[in-house]
Amino acid sequence: MAERAKKVKKSENAIQRYYRETSGELRKVSWPTWPEAKRLTGLVLLVMVVVGIFLSSMDYFAGELLGLILGI
């Protein structure tokens, strides 16, 4: 029996093994509900906007400060 199991595993190629293992892992995932997904998407978008505004303002002020220092 052990020899037969080894033969089955050897005949399986890498693509088949990848598909089988990936589908097995996806069954274990705890997927969010639709309201959770919408809420988390909104949160991600909000954080992106806030970080974008923060980085833009830091860039602007750093440019202004550099301009004052260099006398441009």
ABEGO torsion letter per residue (X at the ends): XAAAAAAAAAABBAAAAAAAAAAAAAAABBBBBAAAAAAAAAAAAAAAAAAAAAAAAAAAAAAAAAAAAAGX
